[in-house]
Amino acid sequence: MAASSLRPRVGELVFHLYDQPLHPELFDTLSVRTVRRDDYELTVRITRTGHAITWATRDLHLTEVTADEEIPLPAHRANYHQRVRGEHCATVAMSPKLSYQSSFQVETLPQEIFLHIHDEILRDGAKRGLLHNFQPNHRLALAPLGYVTVETWAGHLLFSSFHTFPNENTIVKTQSLIDRK
């Protein structure tokens, strides 16, 4: 697989939010981790195009996805979608008991700074979170990274992701907060 085919270009990505689970076969899942707590289940998938994160209780579901615009995701029950460009913030009231806030940022950096941040993500990913290091087509190529962390505290769930695109010296950062009342 050529380095350019490991990931689509950043300009081809779309950020989505659904109030339902999506079938896992819609995504090219590279790494996955599921955490079950007393009252919810969280599944984090790192995909070729970014991530798919599903949070579910008995009554509520949320699925956040960064995906290639060509992936045929359902339009039904899509609460938010935005092309991944620049910086964007969104707040969605999912129900009287649940709100969702998200922001993402696309940063294209000088190569030296990109390489430094790429190395920081690798070091942090070795200690916590879910990290996927794509395999390049040759040993000297810099492989893209996908990295997701999750933090929880009373009534809140925060997940952050970092996705690197070495061919573009670009990092896509997302941060989302689920607030339960």
N, C-alpha and C positions, 0 to 999 in steps of 0.2 A: 504494500500500500504506500503510495507516494505521500510525502509529508503534507502536500496541499490537500490530499483527500482525507486526512485524519479528522479535520474539522471543516465546516463550511466557513466562508468569510463572515466576519462580524456583521456586515451590512445585510446578511441574509437571515439574521436571527430575529425572532419575535418572542416577547415575554407574555405569557398567558396566565390567567387565574380562572379556575373552575370551582364550582361548588359541588363537585362530584368526583369520585375517583375515575381515572382514565385507565384503560387497559394497558398493562405493562408492555404488551407486544407492539404498541405504537412507537416505542422508543428502542434505540440501540443501547441497551444498558451495559455499562462497562464495570461498574461497582455498585453495590447496593448494601444498605444496612437498615434494619428495622428495629425500632425500640418500642416496647409496650410498657405503658404505665397503667396505673389503676383505672384511669378514665379515658385514655386515648392511645392511639397507635400512630407512630410516625415512621414513614418509609422514605429514605433519601436515596435517590438514584443519581449517579453521575452518568451522563449520556455523552454520546459523541458530540452533540450540539450544546451541551451545558448540563442542565439538571432537570429532574422531575421529583418534586417533594410532595408527598401526600400525607395529610394530617386528618385523622378521623376519630370521632367519638361515636357513641351509639346514635346520635341524632344529627351530627354535623360532619361535613366533609369539605376539605379544601385541597386543591391540587395546583401547585405553582410549577410552571414549565418554561424553560428557555428552549426553543426548538427552531429548526430550520423552517423557513416560510413554506417550503415544499412539502413538509410533513402534513398529511391530511388529518388535522385535529378537528374534533366536532365543534360546530358553532353553537349547538344546544348547551345551555347552562354555562356559557362562557361569561364571566363577570367582568373581565378586563383583558385587553390585549394592547400591546404597544410594540412597535418596532424598536429594536435595541440600537439606539443611537443617542449620543450625548448623555444627558442626565434627565431622569424622570422620577416623579414621586406620585404615589396613588394611595388613597384611603378608600376602603370599601366596607360599608356596613353590611356584613353577611346576614346578620339576624340581630334581634335585640340583645342576645347573649354573646355576640361575637363580632369583633371588628378586625380588620386586616389592613396593615400598612406596609407599603413596599417602596423601595427606591432602587434604582440601578444607575450605574455610571459606566461609560465606556471611556477608557483612557488609552490613547496612543502615545507612546513614550519614546524618547531617544533610546537607542539600543543598549547603552551602558546602564541606564536606569532600569530599563525593562529586565535586563539580565539580573540585576541586583534584587529586584522585587520577586522575580521568578525563583531565585535561590531562597529568599525569605519564606515564600510559600512552601517550598519543599521542606525546609527545616521545621516550620510550624506544623505541617501536615504529618511529619514523622512523630509528633507528640500528641496530637489530638485531631478530632474530626475524621472525615472521610476524604481520602486523597486518592486520585487516580493519575498516574503518570503514563501518558500515552507512549507507545513505543515508536521511535522514529524509524524511517526506512534505512538509515545507516547510522553508524555509531557516533558520528560527529554532529548530527543534526540535533537541534534542541527540540525536545518533545513537549507538546502542549500539556498543561496540567488542568485538572478539575479538582476543586477543593471546597468542601462544605463543612461548616461548624454549626452546632446547635447549642443554645443556652436556654435554660428554663429557670423560672422563679414564679412565685405565687400568681397564678392566673395568666402568665405570659410565656410565650415561646418565641425565641429569636433565632432565625437562621441566616447565616451569611455565606455567600459563595464567592469564589474567585476562579475565573476561567481564563487561561492564558492562550493567546493566539500568536505564537512566535513568528510566523510568516508576516504578520502585520505589526509586530512589536506592540500588541494591544492586550489590555486586561479588561475583562468585563466583571464588574463587582455588583453583587446584589445584596440587599439586606431586607428582611421581611420580619414583621412582628405580628403575631396572633395575640390578641388581647381578649381574654374571656372574662365576662362579668358575672 
